Each structure stands twice: as C-alpha cells, then as structure tokens.
Amino acid sequence: MEMTFLLDTNVISEVMKRQPDTAVLAWFHSLQEVVTSAICLEELVFGLRRRSAFKKEAWLRRMLADVGSVLPVTDTAAQWSGEKRELLQARGLTVHQADALIAACAWEHGLILATRNSGDFSGFGIPVLNPFEYGG
C-alpha cells in the first residue's frame, strides 16, 4: 500500500527551488500523490506574492492541479487542533496556530506529515518524516 504524505510548506518550497536538495527531490519524485493543506497553500501563495514570483506561482498552481489535492481545515480538524494546542501550551511548549492546523489535517486524514521542521510537530502524536534526511 502506498503511503500518503501531507507536504508541509517547506518541502514544497524546496522542490520549487532552482537547485533543490537532491535528497528531497529524489524523495518527492518517488511519491505517487502530492497532498497538502489549505494552510500550506496560503503560506506558499503569501510568500510567492510577496516576491512577485509569478512563474513560481504558476508552477505551484500547475503542480497542485496536476498531481495533488489541497485538504481543507474541517470543523473536526479545527477542534482537534485547538485541544492539542492548548494541551501543549499548558506543558510550556510554544505552538503556532498554523502548525497545529497542519498537524490536524494530517491527523484527520491519517497521513504522514513531511516537513523539515520535525520538532515543531513532535508533541502532536502524528507520524512525521523529514525528507531532507531521505536516503533513497
């Protein structure tokens, strides 16, 4: 059975670079399906618009249309996110709302989160993979 990954913003950004990390690119090309969250899409579009990178924006839209889907933040994910975020902050951990919502999307759909920032998601109890450490 093919594992499905939810790609974090930093993984998609890396793949979009002119000279992406070879490990990340090899891992990315091994995937059958690309899935991300609406939160990641917002972060990508915001970053691209700030840089007036219209070619990159067009590439992003093509990639998402051709090979992937964007998962919405549902009420179930939002509730899970709020509960987890409060529990983690009560333990003294700093948790950003965007990260909590991305983790919730992965949790709700039973996906593995692919991110460079594994530590940001360690307290959520979801499977995480760092493709920057991919060994082929």
N, C-alpha and C positions, 0 to 999 in steps of 0.2 A: 504494500500500500504506500502510495506517495505521500510524504509528509508535506503539509501545507504550512507556509510561513507567512506571518504578518510582518512586512518590512517596515522598519522604523525610518524616520526621515533621513537619518544619517547614512543609512545603507543606500537608499535611492539616490541621495546626493552624491555619494561616492561613485556609483555606477555611471552617473551623468558626467563625471569629470572627463577632461580630455585624456588624461593618463590615470585611470583609476587603479587602485591597488589590485595587483594581479590575483591575489587570493580571493578577494571579494568578487571580482569579475568572474573567475572560474566557478565560484560557488553560485553566483547569480545565473550563469548560463546553464547550470545543472538543474535549475528549477523548471518544473512544467507549468507552474502557475504563479503569478505575482499577485499578492493581496496586500492591501494597505488599509489604513483607516482614514476616515474623513479628517481627523485631527492632523495626521501626517500630510495629507493633501493640502490642508490650509497652511501648514508651516512651509511646505515647498512653494506654493504659489506666492505666499508673502515674501519669502526670500528671493524668488525669481523676479517678482515685480519690483522689488527694491533695487535690483541690479539691472533692470531693463533688459533682461536676458530673454528676449522674445524667442530666439532659436531654441533655447533650453526649455522654455515654457511650451513651445510647440512639440518638442521631443517628449516632454513629460505627458502631455495630453495624448500623443500617439501611443506611448508605451502603455498608459493606463487603459486606453481604448482597445488596443490590440491584444494584450496579454494578461490583463488583470481586472480586478474589481476593487472598489472602494467601499469599505464597510461603514455603515452609519453608526452613530452613537445612539443606541436604543435606550429606552427608559430603564430596562434591566441592567444594561451596562453602566448607565449613569448612577443608579442606586448602588451597585457593587463598588464602583469607583469611589463614591463618597464614603461608604462604610470602610473600605480598605484604607483610604487616605487618612481618615480620622484615626483609625487604629494605629497606623504607622506614625503619625504625628504625635500621638499620645505616648509613643515609645521614644520620642525625641528625634525622629527622622524627618528630614525635610523632603517633602514630596510635592512635585509640581503637578498642577491640575492636568496639564496636557499628558504627562507621563501616566498618571492614574487612569485617564480615559483611554489611552492607547493600550495599557495593560488590560483594562476591562474589555476592550474589543477582542483581544487575543483570548482572554478567559472565556468570554461568551461563546465564541466560535470554536473553541478547542484547538487553537493554533499555537505554534511556536513563534515567539517574538524574536525576530532577527534584528539585533542592534549592536552598535559599537559600545554603547553605554550600559553594559550588563548590570553594573552596580546600581543604577537608577531604578532597576526593576526587581532587585533581589528580594525585597520584602513582600512581593505580591503573590508568591506561590504559583507562578506560571512558568512553563518551560521557556528558557531563553538561550539563544545561540548567538555567538559573536562571529560573524563571517570573516572578520579581519584576522581571525585565527584559523581559518579554513585550511585544511591540509590536503584536500582533494580526495 
